[in-house]
Amino acid sequence: MKKYIISIVVIALLFGCEDFLEEEVYTEYDPSVFLQDEAGVDALLTGAYSAAIYSNFQAIDHFNVQQLNTDETWETGGGLNRRVLPLIEFTWDASTDYFNNGYNRFYNAIAAANNVLSVIDGLDNLEEATLKKIEAEARFLRAFSYYNLHSYFGPTPIVTVPDGATLDEIEAVGKETPRATEEEYRSYVEGDLLYASENLSYGGLSSRANKGNALGLLAKFHLNNKEWEKASETAQEVISNGGYVLYDDYTKLFAVDGEDNNEYLFRFEAAVGTNQANVYIPHAFPPNYPIQSNWENFGAQFRTYTLFYETFEEVDIRRQLMISEYTPTTTGVITLLSRDADGNVLDDVRSLKFVPDPNAAGRFSGNDSPIIRLADIILARAEALNEVSGPTQESIDLINEIRNRASVDEVVLTDFSSKEELRNFILAERGRELYSEGLRREDLIRHNKFIERALERGKSAQPHQVVYPLPQPQIDNNPNLEQNPGY
């Protein structure tokens, strides 16, 4: 088995005087013993999960990269604005810090997963089923990280290092490996996710890898790569056999008291008082919004475009998690956020989809973050079916499952005379269902609307900006790393 290693850990050994600094050691952990049992390896695997999860302000960084240049969300104010303005205005380049931060974060997670795989490759005292489960979880985390890299940059290097390589050899390979081809990349990620799905079971914690979220991620990977038949088939496997159900009350689905649900396939847990908390809400409160004393309101504020807000019907339950007007504590006078009294667009609607946690501690809330949920997979199958066969009753039925929960009228097959009409409707429905979840950029790119909608907003967007540039520090470190065209 080969190791796939990106980052390198260097251990410094410190030596001191042998007399008065010597201590008698009563207990110690021997890594060679600690990693020989399931508990030890599981602890190593937990470290890989920790590396793969983006929480606190890492999650906001990912949100910014995937949302702030879309037709849904933008940002004003605070120190954050200086950093995100290139994203909003389509003026980013290879030196934009978000890209290098994300590149390093995802590859650190890959290295952590590969470390697990390297350790279990040398174990012979655990049952085969246990080893396969551990390997499946590690490969899921690796695939998840490569999925995110692909969403940002397209194919990136897959570095293969033979067993027994020295640190110098590992570093040399890392500095020489070129980008994978699209075909190589897809095959690699698909292989990891298929292995995970074949060696894990449905059920269990949705914050851990299981058969359902492995297949769910694979369905989304196929969908974004426009592999329509594979996306349709994989989504159907999840829908039919995963045991997932749509949560009854959309308005509580993203609240702390609704996170124990069976709609989430994969989620990042959040808890106040830990290093995994949700910090979205302080960015969403408008100025002088009436908040609890234990909440915080940032100067950096996420705002929702009026035209996106107006894609919702007034009776749409999902719209209840947005505010288009409020009464500031300072004036006592209603402030409009969608349009002013003369009908002019304000682009200042606020998404409070992650319902404020009553027990938040300042900026830190306990709302879990959904990464994959059933509604996403249902709409993915509807979209893939339409791309294969055009409008069908099954696609319409899937869409209506989502709309029925939102208490809006069902659509009928005769509403759509072409594949293009239904495609556009599905994109709009995905926006209404999945807003504020960090999915809008990849949806717009897949539908060839990302650049078009940016131009409509007056941005100087270029066709090559459907992928981000590889970070300049990575280019400098690896002369064989070819930059994306246009940058």
PyMOL commands that set and color helices and strands:
alter all, ss='L'
color gray80, all
select helices_A, chain A and resi 31-34+38-52+56-67+80-89+97-120+128-153+167-174+182-199+211-224+228-241+250-253+256-258+281-283+306-309+317-321+374-389+393-405+413-415+419-434+440-446+450-456+463-466+472-477
alter helices_A, ss='H'
color red, helices_A
select strands_A, chain A and resi 73-76+264-268+301-304+322-323+325-326+335-336+350-351+369-373
alter strands_A, ss='S'
color yellow, strands_A
deselect
rebuild
show_as cartoon
